[in-house]
Amino acid sequence: MSASTDNPSTNLFVPALGSLYAALHITSETILRAVTGIFLTIHGSGKITDPLGAAEMVEGLGFYPGAFWSVLLACTEFFGGIFIAIGLLTRPAAFAGMFVLLVTVWFHWVTRGEGFSGAEKSLLWAAILFFIVIRGGNRQSVDARIGKAF
C-alpha cells in the first residue's frame, strides 16, 4: 500500500480529502470491476448469439481449429464478463479476458500494421483486466461471499 492509503491524510495536497478517498476505495474498485465486466459482456453478446461467427477471423490469426477458438472467444467475452461483473472466479475470468485483449493488441499493432493508434483501446482494456487479475474481486464480490478466490 502507498502512504496515502495507509493513512488517509498522509502526503495529500488537500489532507481533508483523505477520508473521502479511504471511504470510496473499495467502492471505486468495485465499480471499475462491474463496469468492465458489463462492457465485456455487451461486447461479447454478439458473439455468443453466433459463437462460430469468428471462426475464420481467429484462424486468420493462427488459432486452429477456428470453430473451437471462436466458441471459446464468445464464452470468454460473454460469460467471463458476467463473472467479472459479479466477482465470481474473478481472477481466472479477468486473466482470460486479458489474454483475449492482448491478442487483439497483436492483431491491430502487428497483423493490421496500425501501431499504437490501432491497439490503444485494447491496451487500456488489457491494463484494466490486469489490475483486476491482481486485485481479485475484493470484499464486494461473490468470491468474498463464498469465501473462496484464486
Phi, psi and omega per residue, in radians:
M1 nan 2.605 3.088
S2 -1.434 2.908 3.137
A3 -1.035 -0.569 -3.087
S4 -1.283 -0.361 3.099
T5 -1.653 -0.391 3.069
D6 -1.209 -0.803 3.115
N7 -2.246 1.955 -2.991
P8 -0.943 -0.437 -3.076
S9 -1.813 0.015 -3.114
T10 -1.277 2.256 3.027
N11 1.120 0.294 3.095
L12 -1.580 2.496 3.042
F13 -1.122 -0.611 3.088
V14 -2.123 1.557 -3.068
P15 -0.976 -0.477 -3.137
A16 -1.104 -0.381 3.130
L17 -1.356 -0.228 -3.095
G18 -0.978 -0.758 -3.138
S19 -1.189 -0.588 3.079
L20 -1.139 -0.813 3.125
Y21 -1.056 -0.760 3.139
A22 -1.109 -0.707 -3.116
A23 -1.177 -0.546 -3.071
L24 -1.741 0.029 -3.078
H25 -0.965 -1.000 -3.097
I26 -1.211 -0.710 -3.120
T27 -1.104 -0.739 -3.133
S28 -1.154 -0.657 3.083
E29 -1.128 -0.705 3.119
T30 -1.140 -0.733 3.111
I31 -1.077 -0.775 3.113
L32 -1.038 -0.796 -3.138
R33 -1.113 -0.793 -3.103
A34 -1.146 -0.794 3.141
V35 -1.116 -0.735 3.097
T36 -1.035 -0.817 3.130
G37 -1.115 -0.741 3.134
I38 -1.112 -0.799 3.136
F39 -1.111 -0.697 3.113
L40 -1.137 -0.671 3.091
T41 -1.115 -0.784 3.111
I42 -1.070 -0.778 3.129
H43 -1.067 -0.670 -3.114
G44 -1.455 -0.158 -3.073
S45 -1.099 -0.613 3.084
G46 -1.196 -0.583 -3.139
K47 -1.322 -0.596 -3.091
I48 -1.245 -0.457 3.091
T49 -1.364 -0.327 3.059
D50 -2.434 1.259 -2.980
P51 -1.099 -0.337 3.111
L52 -1.668 0.002 -3.062
G53 -1.114 -0.420 -3.119
A54 -1.740 0.179 -3.058
A55 -1.015 -0.801 -3.117
E56 -1.158 -0.687 3.142
M57 -1.112 -0.807 -3.113
V58 -1.207 -0.569 3.045
E59 -1.158 -0.618 3.071
G60 -1.093 -0.399 3.087
L61 -1.589 -0.057 3.112
G62 1.711 0.188 3.123
F63 -1.711 1.859 -3.126
Y64 -2.019 2.551 -0.148
P65 -1.324 2.460 -3.078
G66 -1.024 -0.612 -3.133
A67 -1.089 -0.719 3.125
F68 -1.136 -0.894 -3.066
W69 -1.197 -0.544 3.104
S70 -1.149 -0.779 3.096
V71 -1.130 -0.736 3.122
L72 -1.105 -0.696 3.084
L73 -1.074 -0.815 3.140
A74 -1.061 -0.787 -3.131
C75 -1.182 -0.687 3.139
T76 -1.078 -0.813 -3.110
E77 -1.237 -0.818 -3.044
F78 -1.331 -1.074 -3.097
F79 -1.260 -0.647 3.073
G80 -1.065 -0.676 3.081
G81 -1.078 -0.741 3.092
I82 -1.092 -0.799 3.140
F83 -1.065 -0.745 3.108
I84 -1.105 -0.787 -3.095
A85 -1.041 -0.742 -3.110
I86 -1.590 -0.173 3.121
G87 1.361 0.676 3.085
L88 -1.917 2.194 -3.048
L89 0.887 0.768 -2.964
T90 -0.988 -0.885 -3.066
R91 -1.133 -0.846 3.116
P92 -1.093 -0.676 3.131
A93 -1.140 -0.752 3.122
A94 -1.173 -0.651 3.107
F95 -1.104 -0.776 3.124
A96 -1.091 -0.757 3.095
G97 -1.100 -0.702 3.112
M98 -1.089 -0.716 3.097
F99 -1.049 -0.805 3.113
V100 -1.012 -0.788 -3.115
L101 -1.158 -0.630 3.097
L102 -1.181 -0.565 3.035
V103 -1.143 -0.684 3.116
T104 -1.195 -0.527 3.029
V105 -1.062 -0.854 3.114
W106 -1.013 -0.798 -3.116
F107 -1.009 -0.900 -3.079
H108 -1.276 -0.750 -3.030
W109 -1.294 -0.834 -3.011
V110 -1.701 -1.011 -3.036
T111 -1.073 -0.833 -3.122
R112 -1.571 -0.170 3.090
G113 1.189 0.477 -3.089
E114 -1.515 -0.176 3.132
G115 1.133 -2.726 -3.087
F116 -1.034 -0.717 -3.076
S117 -1.085 -0.536 3.103
G118 -1.421 -0.483 -3.069
A119 -1.744 -0.049 -3.002
E120 -0.951 -0.884 -3.131
K121 -1.133 -0.697 3.123
S122 -1.131 -0.656 3.089
L123 -1.122 -0.742 3.117
L124 -1.097 -0.828 3.126
W125 -1.112 -0.678 3.095
A126 -1.104 -0.677 3.113
A127 -1.144 -0.715 3.099
I128 -1.096 -0.777 3.134
L129 -1.167 -0.590 3.051
F130 -1.081 -0.752 3.078
F131 -0.999 -0.777 -3.130
I132 -1.182 -0.655 3.076
V133 -1.022 -0.795 -3.089
I134 -1.255 -0.760 -3.065
R135 -1.433 -0.475 -3.087
G136 1.331 -2.811 -3.025
G137 -1.443 -0.234 -3.034
N138 1.083 -3.077 -3.021
R139 -1.283 -0.185 3.098
Q140 -1.811 1.093 -3.091
S141 -2.610 2.848 3.043
V142 -1.122 -0.669 3.096
D143 -0.932 -0.796 3.141
A144 -1.163 -0.665 -3.140
R145 -1.108 -0.674 3.141
I146 -1.538 -0.145 3.074
G147 1.325 0.366 3.137
K148 -2.370 2.430 3.074
A149 -2.680 2.766 3.073
F150 -1.420 nan nan
